[in-house]
């Protein structure tokens, strides 16, 4: 196994631990989950902070959510597709939020290093984020397009609204705790509005 494959294996093992355990996850726990010895981690990464930053980079890749969005059956009814769409966005947001929080709490010095990026690096990161959001938005549009004639607004607007509602709810849940709103309730609200 080359170094890149080893790094990828370690990150895959660490991601669910970061979601489950949070910033207190140890390199020993990561090594056990990966089926390797703890010193093997340090042949692939300089330290735990570097492992955590690699996890953050992996968790925020748009490809993860794009694969799940593209797997939604376009032949299914709009309600089912919308429910699946909400689940994908919601779960990705929860995973990413948990990992970002764990990294923020566990690697504050590395966060400060990232904040000292040059203007050019900040511009590139911003452009990359914008491109990722556009790819996700396009994938959401493609999930909704089979029922475009039924929608009260253009597909692009509905996609923006759905993403905004689901992501905002996710942020609110992280700040206020579990609000008990199910995916089905959210799908019903989006499909039918708030009026009886």
C-alpha positions in Angstrom: 0.0 0.0 0.0 1.5 3.4 -1.0 1.3 6.4 1.3 -1.8 7.9 -0.4 -3.7 4.7 -0.1 -2.7 4.4 3.5 -3.7 8.0 4.2 -7.1 7.4 2.5 -7.7 4.2 4.6 -6.9 6.0 7.8 -9.2 8.9 6.9 -12.0 6.4 6.1 -11.6 4.8 9.5 -11.4 8.1 11.3 -14.5 9.8 9.8 -17.2 7.7 11.6 -15.2 7.9 14.9 -15.1 11.7 14.6 -18.8 11.8 14.2 -19.4 9.3 17.0 -16.8 10.3 19.6 -15.8 13.8 18.5 -12.6 15.6 19.2 -11.5 13.2 22.0 -11.0 10.4 19.5 -7.4 9.0 19.8 -5.0 7.9 17.2 -5.1 4.4 18.9 -8.9 4.2 18.3 -8.4 5.3 14.7 -5.6 2.7 14.2 -7.8 0.0 15.6 -10.7 1.0 13.4 -8.3 0.9 10.4 -6.9 -2.5 11.4 -3.4 -1.1 11.7 -0.9 -0.3 14.5 -0.8 3.2 15.9 2.8 3.9 14.6 1.5 3.2 11.1 -0.6 6.4 11.3 2.5 8.4 12.0 4.2 7.0 8.9 1.3 8.5 6.9 0.6 11.7 8.9 2.8 14.0 11.0 0.4 14.1 13.9 -3.2 13.8 15.0 -4.0 17.3 13.8 -2.9 16.4 10.3 -5.2 13.3 10.4 -8.1 15.6 11.5 -7.5 18.1 8.7 -7.4 15.3 6.1 -10.7 14.1 7.5 -12.1 17.6 7.2 -10.9 17.8 3.6 -12.5 14.5 2.8 -15.8 15.3 4.5 -16.3 18.5 2.7 -15.6 17.1 -0.8 -18.7 17.6 -2.9 -18.3 14.2 -4.5 -19.6 12.5 -1.4 -23.0 14.1 -1.6 -23.1 14.1 -5.4 -22.8 10.3 -5.5 -25.7 10.0 -3.1 -27.8 12.6 -5.0 -27.2 10.9 -8.4 -28.3 7.5 -6.8 -31.8 8.8 -6.2 -34.2 7.0 -8.5 -35.5 9.6 -11.0 -38.5 7.3 -11.7 -39.8 7.5 -8.2 -42.6 9.9 -7.3 -41.8 13.4 -6.4 -42.6 12.9 -2.7 -40.2 9.9 -2.4 -37.4 11.8 -4.3 -37.9 14.8 -2.1 -37.7 12.7 1.0 -34.5 11.0 -0.2 -33.1 14.4 -1.3 -33.7 15.8 2.2 -32.1 12.8 3.8 -29.0 13.1 1.7 -28.5 16.8 2.4 -29.4 16.5 6.0 -27.1 13.5 6.7 -24.2 15.1 4.8 -24.7 18.3 6.8 -24.8 16.5 10.1 -21.7 14.5 9.3 -19.8 17.5 8.0 -20.9 19.6 10.9 -19.8 17.0 13.5 -16.4 16.6 11.8 -15.9 20.3 11.5 -16.7 20.8 15.1 -14.4 18.0 16.2 -11.5 19.4 14.1 -12.2 22.9 15.4 -12.1 21.7 19.0 -9.2 19.3 18.6 -6.9 21.2 16.3 -7.2 24.9 17.1 -3.5 25.7 16.2 -4.0 24.2 12.7 -7.1 26.4 12.3 -5.1 29.5 13.1 -2.5 28.4 10.5 -5.3 28.2 7.9 -6.5 31.6 8.8 -3.2 33.1 7.8 -3.8 32.2 4.1 -2.8 34.6 1.4 -5.4 36.6 -0.5 -4.8 34.4 -3.5 -5.3 31.2 -1.5 -8.5 32.6 0.1 -9.8 33.5 -3.4 -9.1 30.0 -4.7 -10.8 28.4 -1.7 -13.8 30.7 -2.2 -14.0 29.8 -5.9 -13.7 26.1 -5.1 -16.5 26.4 -2.5 -18.7 28.2 -5.1 -18.0 25.6 -7.7 -18.9 22.8 -5.2 -22.2 24.5 -4.3 -23.1 24.9 -7.9 -22.4 21.2 -8.6 -24.6 20.2 -5.6 -27.3 22.7 -6.7 -27.3 21.2 -10.3 -27.6 17.7 -8.8 -30.6 18.7 -6.7 -32.2 20.3 -9.8 -31.8 17.0 -11.7 -33.6 15.2 -8.9 -36.5 17.6 -9.1 -36.7 18.1 -12.9 -38.9 15.1 -13.7 -41.8 16.9 -12.0 -40.9 20.4 -13.2 -44.4 21.0 -14.6 -45.9 20.4 -11.1 -43.7 22.9 -9.4 -45.0 26.4 -8.6 -41.5 28.0 -9.1 -38.6 27.2 -11.5 -36.6 24.1 -10.6 -33.5 26.2 -9.9 -35.4 28.3 -7.3 -37.0 25.2 -5.7 -33.6 23.6 -5.4 -32.2 26.7 -3.7 -35.1 26.8 -1.3 -34.8 23.1 -0.4 -31.1 23.2 0.2 -31.5 26.4 2.2 -34.3 25.0 4.4 -32.5 21.7 5.1 -29.1 23.3 5.8 -30.6 26.0 8.0 -32.6 23.5 10.0 -29.4 21.5 10.4 -27.5 24.5 11.8 -30.4 25.3 14.1 -30.5 21.7 15.4 -26.7 21.9 16.2 -27.2 25.1 18.1 -30.5 24.3 19.9 -30.3 20.5 20.1 -32.7 18.0 18.4 -35.9 19.8 17.5 -37.7 16.5 16.7 -38.5 17.5 13.1 -38.5 14.3 11.0 -37.6 14.1 7.3 -41.2 13.3 6.5 -42.4 16.4 8.3 -39.9 18.5 6.4 -40.9 16.9 3.1 -44.6 17.5 3.8 -43.8 21.2 4.7 -41.9 21.7 1.5 -44.5 19.9 -0.6 -47.6 21.5 1.0 -46.5 24.6 2.8 -47.7 25.6 6.3 -51.4 26.1 5.6 -53.9 23.4 6.6 
